[in-house]
Amino acid sequence: MRPIFDLRVVVLLMLAACGGGAAVPAASRAVMPDTVLLAPAESTLKQDPLSRSIRRGLALATDTRDSLPANVGNDLRCVSCHLDGGRRAFAMPWIGVYGRFPQYRSRSGQVARLEDRINDCFRRSLNGRSISTEGDDMRDLVAYISWLSRGSVSGRRGWGNGIDSLAPLVPDTARGQQGFLQFCARCHGPDGQGMLKSGILNAGPPLWGPRSFNIGSGMARVRVAAAFIHRHMPFDVPGTMTPQAAFDIAGFVGARPRPDYPGKERDWPNGDAPVDAAYPTTGRVTASTPAPPVAPPKAPPTPRR
């Protein structure tokens, strides 16, 4: 008779094998070459008003939930996705971003300012509420992003900007669950609810459930999540996962429950939603979008004699 293993026991044994979940120090992580983009050094900041604003912007991005509890509705922070304070290549870095706004955003179908884009993250990735575009909080966040962009060519997307690109693969969620337990559970918890209260060094935030990003977030898209996972996870040994494993885990995580985003059906109003959008939209039918089939009319009933 085969022994029956409790999945929770397996995970606990795995965590124990990893030193009780203690993360590898940052200095010893197997980081990919050229992973941090060039940006001004913090040592160049002074004690003038602009430098104080820049420092506060970094503090807000680093401790977003604690600093702005009325605007953050989950356990994430800005640097949960924008790694290394917005400096990590292919982790949606902020270097050069200041010079690329205003820009057209297909998801809203409008030209957006940088402030609009920041608030989009507050509403979606942080599952919260917008901050005032004229307040000190927004001013300090923009000041930090602007400072990171000094020396960048305005309007140009350089190497490492945005997120890495992976050829689409079909995710296997059963394999993804096993991959999640193997690669992700030690930082994000076996139930995906995060380990922020565990005391481990590199505790990860929730990946699903009520304290995670909502379905309107870009990370809810499988291709976006897979590219992020492939490049940056596991956090202690990034770049060691195959593209297929990344897609499998992204598919598994993407299928878990998470907060809704009211009004999501109005995203991509011009009918150009990406194929991996996590929800249907009501965008207009374009010339390149085939019209739905029309059922043939029913034949009239045969009159009785």
C-alpha positions in Angstrom: 0.0 0.0 0.0 1.4 3.4 -1.0 2.0 5.9 1.8 -0.2 9.0 1.6 1.6 12.3 1.8 0.0 15.5 3.0 0.9 18.3 0.6 1.3 20.7 3.5 3.9 18.4 5.0 5.8 18.2 1.7 5.9 22.0 1.5 7.1 22.4 5.1 9.9 19.9 4.5 10.8 21.8 1.4 10.9 25.1 3.4 13.1 23.4 6.1 15.5 22.2 3.4 15.8 25.8 2.4 16.9 26.8 5.8 13.5 27.5 7.2 12.7 29.9 4.4 15.7 32.1 5.1 16.5 33.9 1.9 20.0 34.0 0.3 21.6 37.4 1.0 21.3 39.8 -1.9 25.1 39.9 -2.4 25.2 36.2 -3.1 22.2 35.9 -5.4 22.8 34.5 -8.9 21.9 37.8 -10.6 22.0 37.9 -14.4 24.6 40.3 -15.9 23.7 43.9 -16.6 20.6 43.4 -14.5 20.6 46.8 -12.9 20.4 49.8 -15.2 22.6 52.9 -14.9 21.0 55.6 -12.9 22.1 58.5 -10.7 23.6 57.5 -7.4 21.8 58.4 -4.2 25.0 59.9 -3.0 24.6 62.7 -5.5 21.5 63.9 -3.7 21.9 66.9 -1.4 19.8 68.5 1.4 17.9 70.9 -0.9 14.1 70.7 -1.4 14.3 68.8 -4.7 16.6 66.1 -3.1 14.2 65.8 -0.2 11.3 65.3 -2.6 13.3 62.6 -4.5 14.2 60.8 -1.3 10.6 60.8 -0.2 9.4 59.5 -3.6 11.7 56.5 -3.2 10.4 56.0 0.4 6.8 56.0 -0.9 7.7 53.5 -3.6 9.5 51.3 -1.1 6.9 51.4 1.7 3.7 52.2 -0.3 1.2 50.5 1.9 2.5 51.8 5.2 3.0 55.3 3.8 -0.3 55.6 1.9 -2.7 53.2 3.7 -5.8 55.0 2.4 -4.8 54.4 -1.2 -3.4 50.9 -1.1 -5.9 48.0 -0.8 -3.5 45.0 -0.6 -0.1 43.9 0.6 1.9 45.0 -2.4 4.1 48.0 -2.9 5.4 49.8 -6.0 8.7 47.9 -5.8 7.0 44.5 -5.7 7.0 44.7 -9.5 9.4 47.6 -10.2 12.4 45.8 -8.6 15.5 47.4 -7.1 13.8 50.7 -6.7 12.8 50.9 -10.3 16.3 50.1 -11.6 16.1 46.4 -12.5 16.2 45.7 -16.2 13.1 44.1 -17.7 11.2 44.6 -14.4 9.4 47.6 -15.8 12.2 50.0 -14.7 11.5 53.7 -14.2 14.7 54.8 -15.8 13.8 56.8 -19.0 10.1 56.6 -18.2 9.8 60.3 -17.5 10.7 61.2 -21.1 8.2 58.8 -22.6 5.1 60.6 -21.3 2.6 61.8 -22.2 1.9 58.6 -24.3 -1.1 56.8 -25.9 -2.3 53.9 -23.8 -4.4 51.3 -25.8 -5.9 49.9 -22.6 -7.6 53.2 -21.9 -7.8 54.4 -25.5 -6.5 57.8 -24.4 -3.3 59.8 -24.1 -2.1 59.5 -20.5 0.2 61.6 -18.4 2.8 60.0 -16.1 0.5 60.9 -13.2 -2.4 59.0 -14.9 -0.1 55.9 -15.3 0.9 56.0 -11.6 -2.7 56.2 -10.5 -3.5 53.3 -12.9 -1.1 51.2 -10.8 -2.7 52.4 -7.5 -6.1 51.2 -8.7 -5.1 48.0 -10.3 -1.8 46.5 -9.0 -2.3 48.0 -5.5 -6.1 47.4 -5.7 -6.6 50.8 -4.1 -7.6 54.4 -4.9 -5.9 57.1 -6.9 -3.8 59.7 -5.1 -4.2 63.4 -5.8 -2.4 64.5 -9.0 -1.7 67.8 -7.4 -0.6 66.6 -3.9 2.9 66.1 -2.4 2.7 62.3 -2.7 2.3 62.4 -6.5 4.8 65.2 -6.8 7.5 63.2 -4.9 6.9 60.0 -6.8 7.2 61.9 -10.1 10.3 63.7 -8.8 12.0 60.3 -8.0 11.1 58.9 -11.5 12.3 62.0 -13.1 15.6 61.9 -11.2 16.1 58.2 -12.3 15.6 59.3 -15.9 18.4 61.9 -15.8 20.9 61.1 -18.6 18.4 59.1 -20.6 17.4 60.1 -24.1 13.9 61.5 -24.0 11.4 59.3 -25.8 13.7 56.4 -26.5 13.1 52.9 -25.2 16.5 51.4 -24.4 17.7 47.9 -23.5 16.0 46.6 -20.4 13.0 48.9 -20.6 9.5 47.5 -20.0 9.4 43.7 -19.6 11.1 40.9 -21.3 9.5 39.2 -24.3 8.8 35.5 -24.4 7.3 33.5 -27.3 3.9 32.4 -26.2 3.6 28.9 -24.9 0.6 26.9 -23.7 0.6 26.7 -19.9 0.0 23.5 -18.1 -1.6 24.5 -14.8 -1.0 21.1 -13.2 2.7 21.4 -13.8 2.4 25.0 -12.8 1.1 24.0 -9.4 4.1 21.7 -8.8 6.4 24.4 -10.1 4.9 26.9 -7.7 5.5 24.6 -4.8 9.0 23.9 -5.9 10.2 27.5 -6.8 7.8 30.0 -5.3 6.2 28.7 -2.1 9.3 29.3 0.0 8.8 33.1 -0.4 5.1 33.5 -1.3 3.7 30.7 0.9 2.2 27.4 -0.2 -1.2 29.0 -0.3 0.0 32.0 -2.4 -1.0 34.4 0.4 2.5 35.8 0.9 4.9 35.5 3.8 5.3 39.1 4.7 4.7 38.3 8.4 7.1 35.3 8.5 10.2 37.3 9.3 12.2 35.9 6.4 14.5 38.3 4.5 13.0 38.1 1.0 9.3 37.4 2.0 7.1 37.7 -1.0 3.7 39.4 -1.3 0.4 37.5 -2.0 0.0 36.3 -5.6 -3.7 35.7 -5.3 -6.5 36.1 -2.9 -8.0 39.3 -1.4 -4.6 40.9 -0.5 -3.1 40.5 -4.0 -3.3 42.6 -7.3 -6.7 42.7 -8.9 -7.7 41.2 -12.2 -7.3 44.5 -14.0 -3.5 44.5 -13.3 -1.1 43.9 -16.1 0.4 41.0 -14.0 -2.9 39.2 -14.3 -2.0 38.6 -17.9 -0.3 35.2 -18.4 2.4 36.5 -20.9 3.3 39.4 -18.7 3.6 37.2 -15.6 5.5 34.5 -17.4 8.1 37.0 -18.7 8.5 38.5 -15.2 8.8 35.0 -13.6 11.3 33.8 -16.2 13.6 36.7 -15.9 13.4 37.5 -12.1 12.2 34.4 -10.2 12.9 32.7 -8.0 14.1 35.8 -6.2 17.2 34.2 -4.7 18.3 32.5 -8.0 16.7 34.6 -10.9 17.0 33.5 -14.5 17.1 29.8 -13.7 13.6 28.8 -14.8 12.8 27.6 -18.3 10.2 29.6 -20.4 7.8 26.6 -20.2 8.1 26.4 -16.5 7.4 30.2 -16.3 4.3 29.9 -18.4 3.1 26.9 -16.4 3.4 28.8 -13.1 1.9 32.0 -14.7 -1.1 30.0 -15.9 -1.6 28.4 -12.5 -1.3 31.7 -10.6 -3.5 33.5 -13.1 -6.3 31.0 -12.6 -6.4 31.6 -8.9 -9.1 33.9 -7.5 -8.2 37.6 -6.9 -10.1 40.9 -6.4 -12.3 42.2 -9.3 -11.7 45.5 -11.0 -15.0 47.2 -11.7 -15.2 48.6 -15.2 -12.7 46.2 -16.6 -15.0 45.4 -19.5 -14.4 48.9 -20.8 -10.6 48.4 -21.2 -9.2 48.4 -24.8 -12.2 50.3 -26.1 -11.0 50.2 -29.7 -11.2 46.4 -29.7 -7.4 45.8 -29.6 -7.2 43.8 -26.4 -4.2 41.4 -26.2 -4.9 37.8 -26.6 -4.0 37.0 -23.0 -6.3 39.6 -21.5 -7.7 38.0 -18.3 -11.3 39.1 -19.0 -13.6 39.8 -21.9 -14.0 43.5 -23.0 -16.7 45.3 -24.9 -14.5 47.2 -27.3 -15.8 48.1 -30.7 -15.5 45.6 -33.6 -12.8 46.8 -36.0 -12.3 46.0 -39.6 -9.7 43.3 -38.6 -12.1 41.7 -36.2 -14.5 39.1 -37.8 -18.1 39.7 -37.1 -19.9 37.1 -35.1 -21.8 34.5 -37.2 -25.4 35.2 -37.8 -27.9 32.3 -37.4 -30.0 31.6 -40.5 -33.6 32.5 -40.2 -36.0 29.9 -39.2 -38.2 28.4 -41.9 -41.9 29.4 -41.5 -44.0 26.6 -40.0 -45.9 24.4 -42.5 -49.6 25.3 -42.5 -51.8 22.5 -41.3 -54.5 21.2 -43.6 
